[in-house]
Amino acid sequence: MVAFQDLDPMDLQKLLQEGDDNLVLVDVRTPAEVARGAIPGAQSIPLHLLPLNAASLDKAQPVVFYCQSGARSAQACQYLRQQGHDKLYNLRGGIIAWARNGLPIAPIDERTR
């Protein structure tokens, strides 16, 4: 069984534009990385703190993780899969791929916490 699905930046943008209120977008980068900007609407849960915050993520909601390049977010997906989540997505290429596609990055004061 596949632990999670990869999304490319345009697929994620489409999901965000559709306004699915159940979709949870989680940035697993460090606070210093997040301070440079984040995908609008994302909440920040650094990867090393995910075990402490996993219970705050509803198993019934789809969760999209992203990081700088897609490696740490894939780890986050694998971890939550082990915790019983089954609606997990990884942003392939991370925020780097997101930015390369010309998609918006919000300053830290405009993102959701």
DSSP file (Angstrom, degrees, kcal/mol; ACC not computed):
  #  RESIDUE AA STRUCTURE BP1 BP2  ACC     N-H-->O    O-->H-N    N-H-->O    O-->H-N    TCO  KAPPA ALPHA  PHI   PSI    X-CA   Y-CA   Z-CA
    1    1 A M              0   0    0      0, 0.0     2,-0.3     0, 0.0     3,-0.0   0.000 360.0 360.0 360.0 136.6    0.0    0.0    0.0
    2    2 A V        -     0   0    0      1,-0.1     3,-0.1     0, 0.0     0, 0.0  -0.573 360.0-148.1 -75.1 133.5    1.3    3.5   -0.9
    3    3 A A  S    S-     0   0    0     -2,-0.3     2,-0.3     1,-0.2    85,-0.2   0.789  72.3 -14.5 -73.9 -28.5    1.8    5.6    2.2
    4    4 A F        -     0   0    0     83,-0.1     2,-0.4    77,-0.0    85,-0.2  -0.970  65.2-109.6-164.1 170.6    0.9    8.9    0.4
    5    5 A Q  E     -a   89   0A   0     83,-2.1    85,-2.5    -2,-0.3     2,-0.3  -0.911  25.8-129.9-113.4 140.8    0.4   10.5   -2.9
    6    6 A D  E     -a   90   0A   0     -2,-0.4     2,-0.4    83,-0.2    85,-0.2  -0.692  20.6-163.3 -84.4 141.4    2.7   13.1   -4.5
    7    7 A L  E     -a   91   0A   0     83,-3.0    85,-2.8    -2,-0.3    82,-0.0  -0.971  12.7-137.0-118.9 139.9    1.1   16.3   -5.8
    8    8 A D    >>  -     0   0    0     -2,-0.4     4,-2.1    83,-0.2     3,-0.5  -0.576  35.3-100.8 -87.1 164.6    2.8   18.6   -8.3
    9    9 A P  H 3> S+     0   0    0      0, 0.0     4,-2.6     0, 0.0     5,-0.2   0.850 121.8  51.6 -54.8 -39.4    2.5   22.4   -7.6
   10   10 A M  H 3> S+     0   0    0      2,-0.2     4,-2.0     1,-0.2     5,-0.1   0.865 108.1  52.0 -69.1 -34.4   -0.2   22.9  -10.1
   11   11 A D  H <> S+     0   0    0     -3,-0.5     4,-2.1     2,-0.2    -1,-0.2   0.922 111.9  46.8 -63.8 -43.9   -2.3   20.1   -8.7
   12   12 A L  H  X S+     0   0    0     -4,-2.1     4,-2.6     1,-0.2     5,-0.2   0.922 109.8  53.1 -64.7 -43.6   -2.0   21.6   -5.2
   13   13 A Q  H  X S+     0   0    0     -4,-2.6     4,-2.5     1,-0.2    -1,-0.2   0.905 108.4  51.1 -57.3 -41.9   -2.9   25.1   -6.6
   14   14 A K  H  X S+     0   0    0     -4,-2.0     4,-1.9     2,-0.2    -1,-0.2   0.923 110.0  48.9 -62.6 -44.6   -6.0   23.7   -8.2
   15   15 A L  H  X>S+     0   0    0     -4,-2.1     5,-1.1     1,-0.2     4,-0.5   0.908 112.4  48.5 -61.6 -41.8   -7.1   22.0   -4.9
   16   16 A L  H ><5S+     0   0    0     -4,-2.6     3,-0.8     1,-0.2    -1,-0.2   0.885 110.6  50.7 -66.5 -38.7   -6.5   25.3   -3.0
   17   17 A Q  H 3<5S+     0   0    0     -4,-2.5    -1,-0.2     1,-0.2    -2,-0.2   0.827 101.7  61.4 -68.6 -31.1   -8.5   27.3   -5.6
   18   18 A E  H 3<5S-     0   0    0     -4,-1.9    -1,-0.2    -5,-0.2    -2,-0.2   0.685 106.1-134.2 -68.8 -16.2  -11.4   24.8   -5.3
   19   19 A G  T <<5 -     0   0    0     -3,-0.8     2,-0.7    -4,-0.5    -3,-0.2   0.840  28.7-175.0  70.3  36.0  -11.6   25.9   -1.7
   20   20 A D    > < -     0   0    0     -5,-1.1     3,-1.3     1,-0.2    -1,-0.2  -0.531  11.5-159.4 -65.4 108.5  -11.9   22.5   -0.1
   21   21 A D  T 3  S+     0   0    0     -2,-0.7    -1,-0.2     1,-0.3    -2,-0.1   0.692  87.3  59.9 -66.0 -18.5  -12.4   23.5    3.6
   22   22 A N  T 3  S+     0   0    0      2,-0.1    -1,-0.3    38,-0.0     2,-0.2   0.701  80.2 103.8 -82.2 -19.3  -11.3   20.0    4.7
   23   23 A L    <   -     0   0    0     -3,-1.3     2,-0.5    38,-0.1    40,-0.2  -0.454  56.2-159.9 -69.6 129.1   -7.8   20.3    3.1
   24   24 A V  E     -b   63   0A   0     38,-2.5    40,-3.2    -2,-0.2     2,-0.5  -0.953   0.1-159.5-112.0 125.9   -5.1   21.0    5.7
   25   25 A L  E     -b   64   0A   0     -2,-0.5    18,-2.7    16,-0.4     2,-0.5  -0.929  11.8-171.9-108.8 121.4   -1.8   22.4    4.4
   26   26 A V  E     -bc  65  43A   0     38,-3.1    40,-2.1    -2,-0.5     2,-0.6  -0.959  15.9-154.6-124.1 126.0    1.2   21.9    6.6
   27   27 A D  E     -bc  66  44A   0     16,-3.2    18,-2.5    -2,-0.5    40,-0.2  -0.868   8.3-173.9 -94.9 118.8    4.7   23.4    6.3
   28   28 A V        +     0   0    0     38,-2.7    19,-2.3    -2,-0.6    20,-0.2   0.237  45.0 115.4-100.7  13.6    7.2   21.1    8.0
   29   29 A R  S    S-     0   0    0     37,-0.3    16,-0.1    17,-0.2    -2,-0.1  -0.253  75.7 -87.6 -75.1 169.5   10.2   23.5    7.5
   30   30 A T     >  -     0   0    0     16,-0.1     4,-2.5     1,-0.1     3,-0.3  -0.309  39.2-106.6 -70.8 160.0   12.1   25.1   10.4
   31   31 A P  H  > S+     0   0    0      0, 0.0     4,-1.9     0, 0.0     5,-0.1   0.864 121.7  55.6 -56.6 -36.2   10.9   28.5   11.7
   32   32 A A  H  4 S+     0   0    0      2,-0.2     4,-0.4     1,-0.2    -3,-0.0   0.893 109.9  45.2 -64.7 -38.9   13.9   30.2   10.1
   33   33 A E  H >4 S+     0   0    0     -3,-0.3     3,-1.3     1,-0.2     4,-0.2   0.913 111.8  51.5 -68.8 -43.0   12.9   28.7    6.7
   34   34 A V  H >< S+     0   0    0     -4,-2.5     3,-2.2     1,-0.3    -2,-0.2   0.837  97.7  68.1 -63.2 -32.8    9.2   29.6    7.2
   35   35 A A  T 3< S+     0   0    0     -4,-1.9    73,-0.5     1,-0.3    -1,-0.3   0.728  91.6  61.5 -61.1 -21.3   10.2   33.2    8.0
   36   36 A R  T <  S-     0   0    0     -3,-1.3    -1,-0.3    -4,-0.4    -2,-0.2   0.573 126.8 -70.8 -80.4  -9.0   11.3   33.6    4.4
   37   37 A G    <   -     0   0    0     -3,-2.2    -1,-0.3    -4,-0.2     2,-0.3  -0.455  47.4-145.7 131.2 156.4    7.7   33.0    3.3
   38   38 A A  B     -E  106   0B   0     68,-2.2    68,-3.3    -2,-0.2     3,-0.1  -0.911  36.7 -80.5-145.0 167.3    5.2   30.2    3.0
   39   39 A I    >   -     0   0    0     -2,-0.3     3,-2.0    66,-0.2    66,-0.2  -0.607  63.6 -98.5 -70.8 129.7    2.3   29.0    0.9
   40   40 A P  T 3  S+     0   0    0      0, 0.0    71,-0.1     0, 0.0    -1,-0.1  -0.224 107.7  21.4 -53.8 134.0   -0.7   31.1    1.8
   41   41 A G  T 3  S+     0   0    0      1,-0.3   -16,-0.4    69,-0.2     2,-0.2   0.355  91.6 134.1  91.2  -4.8   -3.0   29.2    4.2
   42   42 A A    <   -     0   0    0     -3,-2.0     2,-0.3   -18,-0.1    70,-0.3  -0.478  46.0-144.0 -79.5 147.4   -0.4   26.8    5.5
   43   43 A Q  E     -c   26   0A   0    -18,-2.7   -16,-3.2    -2,-0.2     2,-0.6  -0.824  20.2-122.9-102.5 152.7    0.1   26.1    9.1
   44   44 A S  E     +c   27   0A   0     -2,-0.3   -16,-0.2   -18,-0.2   -18,-0.1  -0.855  38.8 157.0-103.4 121.7    3.6   25.5   10.4
   45   45 A I        -     0   0    0    -18,-2.5     5,-0.1    -2,-0.6   -15,-0.1  -0.822  37.4-136.8-136.0  96.7    4.6   22.3   12.2
   46   46 A P    >>  -     0   0    0      0, 0.0     3,-2.3     0, 0.0     4,-0.6  -0.228  22.5-116.3 -54.1 142.1    8.3   21.7   12.0
   47   47 A L  G >4 S+     0   0    0    -19,-2.3     3,-1.4     1,-0.3   -18,-0.1   0.853 114.1  56.9 -50.8 -42.3    9.1   18.1   11.2
   48   48 A H  G 34 S+     0   0    0      1,-0.3    -1,-0.3   -20,-0.2     4,-0.1   0.689 109.8  46.6 -67.7 -15.3   10.9   17.5   14.5
   49   49 A L  G X> S+     0   0    0     -3,-2.3     4,-1.1     1,-0.1     3,-0.7   0.431  83.3  97.2-102.0  -1.1    7.7   18.6   16.4
   50   50 A L  H XX S+     0   0    0     -3,-1.4     4,-1.5    -4,-0.6     3,-0.8   0.893  78.1  56.7 -58.1 -43.0    5.3   16.5   14.3
   51   51 A P  H 34 S+     0   0    0      0, 0.0     4,-0.3     0, 0.0    -1,-0.2   0.861 109.3  47.6 -57.9 -32.2    5.1   13.6   16.8
   52   52 A L  H <4 S+     0   0    0     -3,-0.7    -2,-0.2     1,-0.2     3,-0.1   0.722 121.6  35.7 -77.6 -21.0    4.0   16.2   19.5
   53   53 A N  H X< S+     0   0    0     -4,-1.1     3,-1.6    -3,-0.8     4,-0.4   0.383  84.0 101.1-113.5   0.5    1.4   17.7   17.2
   54   54 A A  G >< S+     0   0    0     -4,-1.5     3,-1.7     1,-0.3    -1,-0.1   0.850  77.1  60.8 -59.1 -35.8    0.1   14.7   15.2
   55   55 A A  G 3  S+     0   0    0     -4,-0.3    -1,-0.3     1,-0.3     4,-0.1   0.720  94.1  64.9 -66.1 -19.6   -3.0   14.4   17.4
   56   56 A S  G <  S+     0   0    0     -3,-1.6     2,-0.7     2,-0.1    -1,-0.3   0.616  86.0  84.4 -78.2 -10.8   -4.1   17.9   16.3
   57   57 A L  S <  S-     0   0    0     -3,-1.7     2,-0.2    -4,-0.4     6,-0.1  -0.842  84.1-129.0 -97.2 117.2   -4.4   16.7   12.7
   58   58 A D    >   -     0   0    0     -2,-0.7     3,-1.4     1,-0.1    -2,-0.1  -0.442   5.0-144.2 -68.0 126.5   -7.8   15.1   12.0
   59   59 A K  T 3  S+     0   0    0      1,-0.3    27,-0.5    -2,-0.2    28,-0.3   0.713  98.9  59.8 -64.8 -20.2   -7.6   11.6   10.4
   60   60 A A  T 3  S+     0   0    0     25,-0.1    -1,-0.3     2,-0.1    -2,-0.1   0.634  93.9  79.0 -82.9 -13.9  -10.7   12.3    8.4
   61   61 A Q  S <  S-     0   0    0     -3,-1.4    26,-0.3   -38,-0.0     2,-0.2  -0.745  85.8-115.2 -98.3 141.6   -9.2   15.4    6.7
   62   62 A P        -     0   0    0      0, 0.0   -38,-2.5     0, 0.0     2,-0.5  -0.547  32.4-156.8 -70.1 137.2   -6.8   15.3    3.8
   63   63 A V  E     -bd  24  88A   0     24,-2.9    26,-2.5    -2,-0.2     2,-0.5  -0.972   8.8-163.4-121.8 128.1   -3.4   16.7    4.8
   64   64 A V  E     -bd  25  89A   0    -40,-3.2   -38,-3.1    -2,-0.5     2,-0.3  -0.953  11.6-164.1-109.5 121.9   -0.8   18.1    2.3
   65   65 A F  E     +bd  26  90A   0     24,-2.9    26,-2.4    -2,-0.5     2,-0.3  -0.800  10.6 174.5-102.3 146.6    2.7   18.4    3.6
   66   66 A Y  E     +b   27   0A   0    -40,-2.1   -38,-2.7    -2,-0.3   -37,-0.3  -0.987   7.7 165.6-145.9 158.6    5.5   20.5    2.1
   67   67 A C        -     0   0    0     24,-0.3    28,-2.8    -2,-0.3    29,-0.2  -0.543  59.8 -62.5-142.1-151.4    9.0   21.5    2.9
   68   68 A Q  S    S-     0   0    0     26,-0.2    28,-1.9    -2,-0.2    29,-0.3   0.942 125.6  -2.0 -71.5 -47.9   11.9   23.0    0.9
   69   69 A S  S    S-     0   0    0     25,-0.2    24,-0.7    26,-0.1    25,-0.2   0.519 102.7 -96.4-125.3  -9.9   12.4   20.2   -1.6
   70   70 A G  S  > S+     0   0    0     23,-0.3     4,-1.1    22,-0.2    24,-0.1   0.287  97.1  99.5 110.7 -10.0    9.9   17.5   -0.8
   71   71 A A  H  > S+     0   0    0      2,-0.2     4,-1.6     1,-0.1     5,-0.1   0.950  85.9  40.7 -76.8 -50.1   12.1   15.1    1.3
   72   72 A R  H  > S+     0   0    0      1,-0.2     4,-2.1     2,-0.2    -1,-0.1   0.872 113.9  54.3 -67.1 -35.9   11.1   16.1    4.8
   73   73 A S  H  > S+     0   0    0      1,-0.2     4,-2.2     2,-0.2    -1,-0.2   0.853 104.9  54.2 -67.7 -32.4    7.4   16.4    3.8
   74   74 A A  H  X S+     0   0    0     -4,-1.1     4,-2.3     2,-0.2    -1,-0.2   0.891 107.6  50.8 -64.5 -38.7    7.6   12.8    2.5
   75   75 A Q  H  X S+     0   0    0     -4,-1.6     4,-2.5     2,-0.2    -2,-0.2   0.896 108.1  52.6 -63.0 -40.4    9.0   11.8    5.9
   76   76 A A  H  X S+     0   0    0     -4,-2.1     4,-2.6     2,-0.2     5,-0.2   0.916 109.0  49.7 -61.8 -43.3    6.0   13.6    7.5
   77   77 A C  H  X S+     0   0    0     -4,-2.2     4,-2.2     1,-0.2    -2,-0.2   0.928 111.1  48.8 -60.3 -45.9    3.6   11.6    5.3
   78   78 A Q  H  X S+     0   0    0     -4,-2.3     4,-1.7     2,-0.2    -2,-0.2   0.904 111.4  50.1 -62.2 -41.7    5.2    8.3    6.2
   79   79 A Y  H  X S+     0   0    0     -4,-2.5     4,-0.9     1,-0.2     3,-0.2   0.950 112.2  45.7 -62.6 -49.6    5.1    9.1    9.9
   80   80 A L  H  <>S+     0   0    0     -4,-2.6     5,-2.3     1,-0.2     3,-0.3   0.834 107.0  59.3 -67.1 -30.2    1.4   10.1    9.8
   81   81 A R  H ><5S+     0   0    0     -4,-2.2     3,-1.6     1,-0.2    -1,-0.2   0.915 103.7  51.8 -59.9 -41.7    0.6    7.0    7.8
   82   82 A Q  H 3<5S+     0   0    0     -4,-1.7    -1,-0.2     1,-0.3    -2,-0.2   0.742 105.2  57.2 -65.4 -22.9    2.1    4.9   10.6
   83   83 A Q  T 3<5S-     0   0    0     -4,-0.9    -1,-0.3    -3,-0.3    -2,-0.2   0.379 129.3 -94.3 -90.1   3.1   -0.3    6.8   13.0
   84   84 A G  T < 5S+     0   0    0     -3,-1.6     2,-0.3     1,-0.3    -3,-0.2   0.495  78.6 137.8 101.4   4.5   -3.3    5.8   11.0
   85   85 A H      < +     0   0    0     -5,-2.3    -1,-0.3     1,-0.1     3,-0.1  -0.608  21.9 174.9 -79.6 143.2   -3.8    8.7    8.6
   86   86 A D        +     0   0    0    -27,-0.5     2,-0.5    -2,-0.3    -1,-0.1   0.408  62.0  74.2-129.6   1.5   -4.7    7.6    5.0
   87   87 A K        +     0   0    0    -26,-0.3   -24,-2.9   -28,-0.3     2,-0.4  -0.615  67.9 146.0-113.1  70.5   -5.4   10.9    3.2
   88   88 A L  E     - d   0  63A   0     -2,-0.5   -83,-2.1   -26,-0.2     2,-0.4  -0.881  24.2-177.7-117.7 138.8   -1.8   12.2    2.9
   89   89 A Y  E     -ad   5  64A   0    -26,-2.5   -24,-2.9    -2,-0.4     2,-0.4  -0.981  12.4-153.4-135.6 145.4   -0.2   14.2    0.2
   90   90 A N  E     -ad   6  65A   0    -85,-2.5   -83,-3.0    -2,-0.4     2,-1.0  -0.973  22.3-127.0-119.2 129.3    3.3   15.4   -0.4
   91   91 A L  E >   -a    7   0A   0    -26,-2.4     3,-2.1    -2,-0.4   -24,-0.3  -0.662  31.7-132.5 -76.1 106.3    4.1   18.5   -2.5
   92   92 A R  T 3  S+     0   0    0    -85,-2.8   -22,-0.2    -2,-1.0    -1,-0.0  -0.411  89.3  11.0 -62.0 124.8    6.7   17.1   -5.0
   93   93 A G  T >> S-     0   0    0    -24,-0.7     4,-1.7    -2,-0.2     3,-0.6   0.368 104.9-130.8  86.0  -5.0    9.6   19.5   -5.2
   94   94 A G  H <>  -     0   0    0     -3,-2.1     4,-1.9   -25,-0.2     3,-0.3  -0.058  58.5 -29.9  61.8-158.8    8.5   21.4   -2.1
   95   95 A I  H 3> S+     0   0    0    -28,-2.8     4,-2.6     1,-0.2    -1,-0.2   0.731 134.7  65.5 -68.4 -21.3    8.2   25.2   -2.0
   96   96 A I  H <> S+     0   0    0    -28,-1.9     4,-2.3    -3,-0.6    -1,-0.2   0.951 106.0  41.7 -63.2 -48.1   11.1   25.4   -4.5
   97   97 A A  H  X S+     0   0    0     -4,-1.7     4,-1.3   -29,-0.3    -2,-0.2   0.886 112.6  55.6 -66.0 -38.0    8.9   23.8   -7.2
   98   98 A W  H ><>S+     0   0    0     -4,-1.9     5,-1.8     1,-0.2     3,-0.5   0.945 111.4  43.0 -57.1 -50.2    6.0   25.9   -6.0
   99   99 A A  H ><5S+     0   0    0     -4,-2.6     3,-2.1     1,-0.2    -2,-0.2   0.879 108.4  58.5 -66.1 -39.1    7.9   29.1   -6.5
  100  100 A R  H 3<5S+     0   0    0     -4,-2.3    -1,-0.2     1,-0.3    -2,-0.2   0.763 102.1  55.9 -62.4 -24.2    9.4   27.9   -9.9
  101  101 A N  T <<5S-     0   0    0     -4,-1.3    -1,-0.3    -3,-0.5    -2,-0.2   0.344 119.8-112.6 -88.7   6.1    5.8   27.6  -11.1
  102  102 A G  T < 5 +     0   0    0     -3,-2.1    -3,-0.2     1,-0.2    -2,-0.1   0.712  64.8 152.2  74.3  20.7    5.2   31.2  -10.3
  103  103 A L      < -     0   0    0     -5,-1.8    -1,-0.2     1,-0.1    -2,-0.1  -0.505  50.6 -84.4 -86.9 156.7    2.7   30.4   -7.5
  104  104 A P        -     0   0    0      0, 0.0     2,-0.4     0, 0.0    -1,-0.1  -0.244  34.2-168.6 -70.3 142.8    2.2   32.8   -4.5
  105  105 A I        -     0   0    0    -66,-0.2   -66,-0.2    -6,-0.1   -10,-0.0  -0.997  16.1-146.0-125.4 124.3    4.4   32.8   -1.4
  106  106 A A  B     -E   38   0B   0    -68,-3.3   -68,-2.2    -2,-0.4     5,-0.1  -0.676  18.8-112.2 -92.4 142.0    3.1   34.9    1.5
  107  107 A P    >>  -     0   0    0      0, 0.0     3,-2.1     0, 0.0     4,-0.5  -0.276  42.3 -99.0 -59.7 159.3    5.3   36.8    3.9
  108  108 A I  G >4 S+     0   0    0    -73,-0.5     3,-0.9     1,-0.3   -72,-0.1   0.816 121.6  58.4 -56.0 -33.9    5.2   35.3    7.4
  109  109 A D  G 34 S+     0   0    0      1,-0.2    -1,-0.3   -74,-0.1   -74,-0.0   0.588 105.2  51.4 -76.2  -7.2    2.7   37.9    8.6
  110  110 A E  G <4 S+     0   0    0     -3,-2.1    -1,-0.2     2,-0.1   -69,-0.2   0.462  91.7  90.5-105.7  -2.9    0.1   36.9    6.0
  111  111 A R  S << S-     0   0    0     -3,-0.9     2,-0.3    -4,-0.5   -68,-0.1  -0.541  81.4-103.9 -94.4 162.0    0.1   33.1    6.6
  112  112 A T              0   0    0    -70,-0.3   -68,-0.2    -2,-0.2    -1,-0.1  -0.595 360.0 360.0 -80.7 140.6   -2.2   31.1    8.9
  113  113 A R              0   0    0     -2,-0.3    -1,-0.1   -70,-0.2   -69,-0.1   0.396 360.0 360.0-103.2 360.0   -0.6   29.9   12.1
